[in-house]
Amino acid sequence: MVDQFLCYLRYEKNRSELTVERYAKSLVEFQNFFEKECEGQTWETVDADIIRAWMERLMDSGRKAASVNADLAAIRTFYRFALARGKVKADPARYVTGPKKQKPLPQFVKESEMDKLLDESEWSNEYIDVRARTIIILLYEAGIRRAELVGLDDADIDLQACQLKVTGKRNKQRIIPFGAELKEQLQKYIAVRDASVERNCTALFINKHGLRISPLEVYELVRRKLGEVTTLKKRSPHVLRHSFATALLNHQAGLESVRQLLGHASLQTTEIYTHTTFEQLKRVYKDAHPRGKPL
């Protein structure tokens, strides 16, 4: 039955040889498990509990959730094939849920690194440099997404009230307050922009042709400037959004307030940043406490 399934993958579904080998490996491992650990079991008699026990064995051996889910996918595909062809009477994998993948903690730039970039780095008064600094300050101090920044128009900025209107996902709008530093930087940027580039659109941030700046341009300038102060492998505009949220929570901002500023629909999405700040706390403890050194 297994050989028939592998031929089905190879010749009917046109799966790559690598995929076929991966599925074969998972099926052989599972068959070895139920034949040795569950006396008398066959492909026809295996139930969901046996599949779960096998998955637990894999996890206990140190296999990661992503790998175990790939193994389970092979078993599911095999049983769907066998059931459709009448080779088994039931699909025991149908209601088996794979292990949840652990989401990586969001990366962020340290406050000291941001201070070095914005306060100590040399910035010229040329349009490109002024625009770059304004974009970085805006991403860091307002926590907006790259697409939200690209979509900003002059009309969205209220310099008198020190607030900006952002259009987020699903066209939801939110108002974000900002401080004196960003106000001064925006005023400087707009003055330099209007004196340097002929505008051909209503966008706040424009390229040298007077058109709305592209997402790629924003990514590249942020990546380049962050590379001057941090060793993070990921140096995207979204890292500045993570840095914004982490900085607020590190300075006692309420989680609900951070959620609203970020434009998250659910508080659960924002809670990931509490894990980030806790990781910071653990590192401080290990470094500072005389009896807190790791084994």
N, C-alpha and C positions, 0 to 999 in steps of 0.2 A: 504493500500500500504506500509506503514511504517513497519507494522508487517511482511508482506511478505519479505521485504528487510532484516529485522533482522533475520528471519528464514534462508534466503539465506546465510547470513554471518555465522550463527551458524552451519548450517548443510551441506551446499555445499562448503563453503570456509574454514570451520573448524577454524574460528577465535576464539580466547579465549573469555571467558565470560567477562573478563575485557574490551576487545576491543568492544564487542557488547554493553556493558553498556555505554561505552564512546560515541559510535556512536549514541545510542538511546538518550542520554542526549542532544547531539548537535542538533539532529533532532527535539526533543520536544521543545527546546529553540527557534529554528528557526520557527517552526510552531506557537508557541505562539506569536512570534513577528509579522509575517505577518497576522495572523488572527486578532490581536488587533490593530496593527498600519496601516494596509493596508486593509481597508474594502473590503470584497468581494473576496479576493484573496484565491486561493487554490494552492495545489502542481502543478496542471496543468497550472495555469496562472501566477505563479511567474516568474519575469524576472530578469535579471542580476542586475538592479538598486536596486531592493529590497534586493538582497543578499548583495550588497555593503553597503546599508543603515544599514543592520543588523550587518555587520562587524564593521562599524563605531560606532554603539551603544556599541558593545562589547569593542572596544578600549577605548571609552569614559568612560566606567565603570571601567577601570583600568586593563583590561585583557591584558596579554602580547602577543606579536606578535606570539610566538611559539604556544600559546594556541589557538589563533584565526585561525592560519593556520591549526591546528588540527581539529577545528570545520568546516572550509571550506573543508577539505579533506573528512569529513563525508558527507557533502552535495554533493560534486562532485561524490563520490562513489554511493550515493543513486540515483542521476539522471542518471548516466551511467547504473545502474541496471534498472531503470524505462524506459529509452529510449530503451534499448535492448529488453524489453518485451512489448513494445508498449503501456505502461501505460501513457506516456507523448509524445507530438509531438516534443518537442525541449528540449535541455539541457541548461538551463540558466546559469549554473555554469561553462560552458566550457571556457568562455573568462574572467572569474573573476580572478584577480591576488591577492594573499594574501599579507599582510603587510611584509615589509622586516624586517628580524631579525637584531637587533642592535648588531654588532660585539663587543665583549668585548675588551677593550684596552689591548695591550700587557703588561705583567708584566715585570719588570726589577729590577735589583739589584742596589741600590744607589752606587754612586761613592765612598762615604765614607766607605760603607760596603766592596766594592771590595778592597779598599786600606787597610782596616783592615785585610782582608783575605790574601792578597798577600804580604803585607809589615810587618804586625805586628804578624801574626800567626807564630807559630814555625813549621818549616819544616825540617825534617831530611834529611840526604844525602843518605838514603836507596832508592833503585831503585823505589819502589812503590810510595814513597812520591815525589821523583823528577819527576816521570812520571805524577802524579796527578797534581802537580803545573804547569808543562809544558802544560798539556791539558787545564787547566782552563785559563791560560794566553793566549793560542792560541785561544780558543773559544771567549774570551773577547776582545782580541786585533785585531783579524782578522774577527770576526763575521761570521765564517763559520758554516755550519750545522753539526750535529753529523755525518751523513753519509759521508759528505765530509772529516771530520777529520779522520774517520775510514779508508777511502780509500786512505789517503796520503801515498806515498812511500818516501824513502829518496831522490830519484831523483827529487821529486817535490819541494824540499827545496833548494833555492839558498842563502846560508848564506853570500856570498860575495856581492850580489846585494840586499840583504835583501828583498826577495820577495818569494812567494810561488805560485805554480800552483795548482788550485783547479778544480776538475771535479764535476760540479753541476748537477742539474736536466736535464734530456734529454741529458746527456753527454756533456753539454756545459761547456767549460773551461774558466776560468778567472784568471788573475794574481792579487794577492793582496800584496801590500807592507807592511812591518812591521818595527818596530823600534829596538833600541839598546837593550831594556830589553828582548824582545822576542828572539832576536839573541843570547844573552848570555845564556838565559834559554835553548834554543834548543841545543846549543853547550854543555852545561853541561849535558843535558839529554842524548844526543847521546853518550857522553863519558861514563857516568854511565851505560847506557844500554849495550854498547858493552863489558864493563868489568864485567857485572853481569849476562847476559842472552845469551845463545847460540841461535842465530837467525836462523829460518828455513823458512824465507820469506823475501820479500823486503819491508815490511810495516815499516812505521816510528814508529808507536806505536804497541808494541807487549805485549803479556801476558807472564806469567812465563814459558810457554812451548815454547816460541820463535815464536808463531804464531800471526797473526794479531789480535789486540784487538777487542772484540765484542762490538756492540752498547750498549748492556745491561751493560757491564762493565763500559763504559764511563758514562752512565746515573747514575749508582749507585755511582760512585766516585764523580761526580759533585753534586749529590743530598746530599751526606754526607757532603761534604766540605762547600757547601752553607748554609747548616743547622747550621753551626757554627757562621754565621754572619747575617743571615736574617730570618725574621719570615714569609716570603712568603710561601704560601701553595704549590705553584708550584715552584720547584727548579730543573728544567731540563736543559740540555745543550742549549735548544732553548731560555731559559730565558737569558742566556749569550749573545746570538745573539741579542735579544731585547735590552739588556743592551748596547751592542756595538753601535747599531744604535742610541739609545737615547742619549748616551754620545756624539757621533759625532754631532748630531743636537743641543744639548745643548751648544756645543762649536763652533757654527756658520758654520758647514760644510754644503755645498750645497746639496739639496735634490737629484739632479741628480748624484752627486758623491757617495752619500750613496747608491743609487739604484745600481750603477755599482759594488760597493764593496760587496753588499749583493747578487748580481746575480739575482735581480728581473727582470722579463721580462717587467713589466709594472710599471710606476711611481705611479700608483694608489695603488699598493701594498705597496710601501714605505711610502705613505702619512699617513698611520695609525700612524706612529711614530710622526708625527707633532701634532696629537691629544694628544699623550702621553705627549709631552713636554709642550703643552698648559695647560694640567691638572696640571703639575708641577707649571707652572706660576700662575695659579689660586690659588693654595695652598700657594705659597709664598706671593701673594697679600693679601690673607685673614689673614695670620699670621703676616705680617709685617706692613700693612697700618693701621694707627690709626683709620680710619673710614671704614675699609674694612671688619669688622667682620660680619659673617653671622647672619641673623635674628634668 
